[in-house]
């Protein structure tokens, strides 16, 4: 059987579509809702759509900043950040925190959120979020293309040194992903997805 034709393109030459499909294909993706503090003690809160977990022991998470934004400057200066779970009830607040504002603007206030003290780092958590990670920076890597040329994107990796979980999300000691109502970034200029119990299915690894 002959394979059907595909829409093929070389990203460097353009995708020839109304909107870049790359983000939609690699998705939906967890949101890196990162809170940080600068050297002067000013708070910052911003969502990053390039975020994920990369290691179990020690637990390591990472987010990529497209451009040298305030969060990148803060984590470079302090060596720490907090990740906060973006949920469906907090979607509008998360969206408000992504406004392009000067460093002196407090996104917690902009999004009407409450900074909560962390246990092990100076950067605050989002009190309204049911799950937060306290992280210490392990690496900041400027990305580069296949040609070896640096691009204006930086991957920040951090070891999770403290985890806060709302006890309501622990069912018989097992974290209930659906109950947390996480939201995920999709493609297009405004697409998000939510997770519920209806999407759950189980597969155990072969022995």
Secondary structure as GFF3:
##gff-version 3
##sequence-region A 1 207
A	DSSP	three_ten_helix	11	13	.	.	.	ID=ss1
A	DSSP	alpha_helix	22	25	.	.	.	ID=ss2
A	DSSP	beta_strand	29	30	.	.	.	ID=ss3
A	DSSP	beta_strand	32	37	.	.	.	ID=ss4
A	DSSP	beta_strand	43	48	.	.	.	ID=ss5
A	DSSP	beta_strand	51	55	.	.	.	ID=ss6
A	DSSP	beta_strand	60	66	.	.	.	ID=ss7
A	DSSP	alpha_helix	70	78	.	.	.	ID=ss8
A	DSSP	beta_strand	80	84	.	.	.	ID=ss9
A	DSSP	three_ten_helix	88	90	.	.	.	ID=ss10
A	DSSP	alpha_helix	91	96	.	.	.	ID=ss11
A	DSSP	alpha_helix	107	110	.	.	.	ID=ss12
A	DSSP	beta_strand	115	116	.	.	.	ID=ss13
A	DSSP	beta_strand	125	126	.	.	.	ID=ss14
A	DSSP	beta_strand	131	144	.	.	.	ID=ss15
A	DSSP	beta_strand	150	165	.	.	.	ID=ss16
A	DSSP	three_ten_helix	167	169	.	.	.	ID=ss17
A	DSSP	beta_strand	170	171	.	.	.	ID=ss18
A	DSSP	beta_strand	174	175	.	.	.	ID=ss19
A	DSSP	alpha_helix	177	180	.	.	.	ID=ss20
A	DSSP	beta_strand	183	185	.	.	.	ID=ss21
A	DSSP	beta_strand	192	194	.	.	.	ID=ss22
A	DSSP	three_ten_helix	197	199	.	.	.	ID=ss23
###
